[in-house]
Amino acid sequence: MKRFIAPSILSACVVAAAWLVPGATAQQKSPLVGSWSFVSSTGKTPDGNPTWGANPKGLLIFAENGYYSSIIVRADVPKFASNNRLQGTPEENKAAVHGAIATFGKYTVDEANKSFTVRFEASTYPNNTGTEQTRPFVITGDELKISNPASSAGGQSELLYKRAK
């Protein structure tokens, strides 16, 4: 005996399954989705210099499935003399820690409030791991401005990104 599933029942099952599939969330329609190249930050070191120095590099990725990844690196971080990251001198290690931040985790977008919330699954700044932050954002053309209320270098900062092409 063959069983026949009415198209309307099949359609309802597909729609219901889409709600249950991880990543089938509002992020799929968010203008944040994609890759963004780091341009600059208003953050300053205690002596008043830019946190990320001249010509910083960075990438921020918002995936459709609700995950994000971020890295920012100063251009002037010196190489380790030993050519082995596990054998850095105290000075080399300090420069590396001060010169980079990387995080990843999940995010959600609140379009009405033009903000997103990140849930840090891990960070090179361990104090962020397991926490979450809500960050207001503005997109103008290919520019993304993000307000960071709690920079890992202290204080607040605004970060500027350009859509990666």
Backbone torsions as a table, in degrees:
resi	resn	phi	psi	omega
1	MET	NA	127.1	178.7
2	LYS	-89.0	142.4	177.2
3	ARG	-103.9	142.3	179.8
4	PHE	-121.4	127.5	177.4
5	ILE	-103.2	122.3	-179.7
6	ALA	-58.7	140.3	-179.7
7	PRO	-53.6	-36.8	-178.7
8	SER	-67.6	-36.1	177.7
9	ILE	-70.1	-42.1	178.4
10	LEU	-61.8	-43.5	179.0
11	SER	-62.0	-42.9	179.0
12	ALA	-62.2	-39.1	178.7
13	CYS	-65.8	-40.5	179.0
14	VAL	-63.8	-44.9	179.3
15	VAL	-63.3	-43.7	179.2
16	ALA	-63.7	-40.9	179.6
17	ALA	-64.0	-36.2	179.6
18	ALA	-61.5	-33.3	178.5
19	TRP	-70.9	-25.4	-177.1
20	LEU	-92.0	-15.3	-177.6
21	VAL	-74.3	127.4	177.0
22	PRO	-56.9	136.4	179.0
23	GLY	91.6	-10.7	177.4
24	ALA	-82.5	72.2	-173.5
25	THR	-127.9	-179.2	-179.2
26	ALA	-64.6	-19.0	-179.8
27	GLN	-57.4	-28.8	-177.0
28	GLN	-59.1	-26.7	-177.7
29	LYS	-105.2	-2.8	-176.0
30	SER	-71.3	140.8	175.3
31	PRO	-69.3	-10.2	177.0
32	LEU	-73.2	-26.3	-175.0
33	VAL	-57.6	129.3	178.8
34	GLY	132.9	-166.8	-177.9
35	SER	-110.6	137.8	-177.6
36	TRP	-128.5	130.0	178.1
37	SER	-90.7	132.4	179.8
38	PHE	-68.6	135.2	179.0
39	VAL	-111.1	-54.2	-175.9
40	SER	-164.6	173.3	178.5
41	SER	-146.0	151.9	174.8
42	THR	-85.8	-2.6	-178.6
43	GLY	-62.1	143.2	179.7
44	LYS	-127.8	148.5	173.4
45	THR	-78.8	168.1	-179.7
46	PRO	-55.9	-27.8	179.2
47	ASP	-88.1	5.3	174.5
48	GLY	93.0	-0.4	179.2
49	ASN	-82.4	157.1	177.9
50	PRO	-60.3	132.7	-178.8
51	THR	-52.2	-40.6	-173.7
52	TRP	-102.4	11.6	175.5
53	GLY	64.9	-163.7	178.7
54	ALA	-88.1	140.9	176.2
55	ASN	56.8	47.9	178.2
56	PRO	-65.6	159.5	177.6
57	LYS	-119.2	147.6	177.3
58	GLY	-175.3	161.5	179.3
59	LEU	-146.7	134.4	177.0
60	LEU	-123.1	125.2	-177.8
61	ILE	-123.1	125.7	172.6
62	PHE	-110.4	113.0	-179.7
63	ALA	-88.4	155.3	179.2
64	GLU	-62.7	-25.0	-176.1
65	ASN	-85.5	7.1	175.7
66	GLY	94.2	6.0	175.6
67	TYR	-100.4	151.9	174.9
68	TYR	-135.8	162.0	175.5
69	SER	-146.4	140.6	-177.7
70	SER	-142.4	139.4	173.0
71	ILE	-146.0	137.3	173.0
72	ILE	-132.8	133.4	-177.7
73	VAL	-136.1	133.8	172.1
74	ARG	-65.6	145.2	178.9
75	ALA	-74.4	-19.9	-173.6
76	ASP	-101.5	17.9	177.2
77	VAL	-68.7	122.3	-177.1
78	PRO	-71.5	149.7	175.7
79	LYS	-71.9	153.9	177.4
80	PHE	-78.4	131.5	-179.2
81	ALA	-61.2	-34.5	-177.3
82	SER	-75.4	-13.3	-175.1
83	ASN	61.0	29.0	-179.0
84	ASN	-145.9	116.1	-176.2
85	ARG	-64.4	-20.0	178.8
86	LEU	-84.3	-5.0	-178.7
87	GLN	-121.6	28.2	178.5
88	GLY	-70.1	149.0	174.9
89	THR	-73.3	164.3	175.8
90	PRO	-54.8	-39.1	180.0
91	GLU	-68.0	-41.8	178.4
92	GLU	-64.3	-42.6	179.2
93	ASN	-64.2	-41.2	178.9
94	LYS	-62.8	-44.8	179.7
95	ALA	-62.7	-38.6	179.6
96	ALA	-66.9	-42.9	-180.0
97	VAL	-68.5	-42.4	179.2
98	HIS	-70.8	-23.4	-172.7
99	GLY	-98.1	7.0	-179.0
100	ALA	-156.0	151.6	171.7
101	ILE	-142.9	134.4	177.0
102	ALA	-136.9	138.2	177.2
103	THR	-142.6	159.7	170.1
104	PHE	-154.1	161.6	179.5
105	GLY	164.8	-148.3	-178.8
106	LYS	-112.9	157.4	177.7
107	TYR	-141.3	155.5	171.4
108	THR	-132.2	153.5	-177.6
109	VAL	-115.5	135.9	172.1
110	ASP	-111.3	90.6	-176.2
111	GLU	-60.6	-37.6	-177.8
112	ALA	-61.2	-38.9	-179.3
113	ASN	-98.3	5.0	-178.9
114	LYS	47.8	55.4	178.0
115	SER	-144.6	162.2	172.5
116	PHE	-134.6	154.4	178.4
117	THR	-117.4	127.2	175.9
118	VAL	-103.9	140.9	174.2
119	ARG	-114.5	105.4	-175.0
120	PHE	-69.8	112.0	173.5
121	GLU	-79.8	-33.0	175.7
122	ALA	-160.3	156.7	-179.2
123	SER	-154.3	149.3	173.2
124	THR	-70.3	-13.4	169.3
125	TYR	-104.2	96.3	-170.3
126	PRO	-56.0	-23.8	-179.8
127	ASN	-64.6	-21.9	177.4
128	ASN	-78.4	-29.1	-174.5
129	THR	-56.9	128.1	178.6
130	GLY	85.5	0.5	179.1
131	THR	-106.1	176.4	174.7
132	GLU	-138.2	154.0	177.8
133	GLN	-138.6	142.8	173.3
134	THR	-104.1	132.1	-174.9
135	ARG	-130.0	120.5	173.9
136	PRO	-66.3	149.8	178.2
137	PHE	-144.1	157.9	174.8
138	VAL	-137.2	131.3	174.4
139	ILE	-111.9	124.8	176.0
140	THR	-128.0	108.4	-176.1
141	GLY	62.1	-122.2	178.9
142	ASP	-98.0	13.6	179.5
143	GLU	-105.5	139.3	176.5
144	LEU	-122.5	120.5	175.4
145	LYS	-109.8	128.3	-178.6
146	ILE	-122.0	132.2	173.2
147	SER	-93.5	121.9	178.7
148	ASN	-103.8	108.6	-175.7
149	PRO	-73.6	-16.2	-175.3
150	ALA	-145.1	74.1	179.9
151	SER	-61.3	144.1	178.3
152	SER	-67.6	-13.4	175.6
153	ALA	-94.8	3.4	179.9
154	GLY	99.1	145.7	177.2
155	GLY	73.4	-164.8	-179.9
156	GLN	-108.9	156.7	175.4
157	SER	-152.9	161.2	172.8
158	GLU	-113.3	132.6	-179.6
159	LEU	-111.6	140.5	179.3
160	LEU	-116.1	131.0	178.6
161	TYR	-127.5	156.8	171.4
162	LYS	-118.7	141.1	178.1
163	ARG	-59.7	127.0	179.4
164	ALA	-72.9	136.7	-178.9
165	LYS	-124.9	NA	NA
